[in-house]
Amino acid sequence: MSLGYLAGIQSSGPNASFDSFDEAYDLLQTVAEQDPTLLSEFEDDLWKNSRQQFVYSTKSISVIDTDP
């Protein structure tokens, strides 16, 4: 679920790893297909560290719920 969110992080800002969102998304999608546990591990860590979870996600929209 977090694929679009991660692509956005990796493609924005002065230290972005990718030149464009689409480039980041395509590569991350390929990686996720090869090893689906990577995204679930990221989401599990996000929940453990900051009590945030993805409740809805598309390529361009991510909705994250926070548990106080």
GIGI-V854831 format. One record per residue. N is the residue number from 1. SS is DSSP state (a for helix, b for strand, c for the rest). Layout:
n = {N,N}
ss = {SS,SS}
//
This chain:
n = {1,2,3,4,5,6,7,8,9,10,11,12,13,14,15,16,17,18,19,20,21,22,23,24,25,26,27,28,29,30,31,32,33,34,35,36,37,38,39,40,41,42,43,44,45,46,47,48,49,50,51,52,53,54,55,56,57,58,59,60,61,62,63,64,65,66,67,68}
ss = {c,c,a,a,a,a,a,a,a,a,c,c,c,c,c,c,c,c,c,c,a,a,a,a,a,a,a,a,a,a,a,a,a,a,c,c,a,a,a,a,a,a,a,a,a,a,a,a,a,a,c,b,b,b,b,b,b,c,c,c,c,b,b,b,b,b,c,c}
//
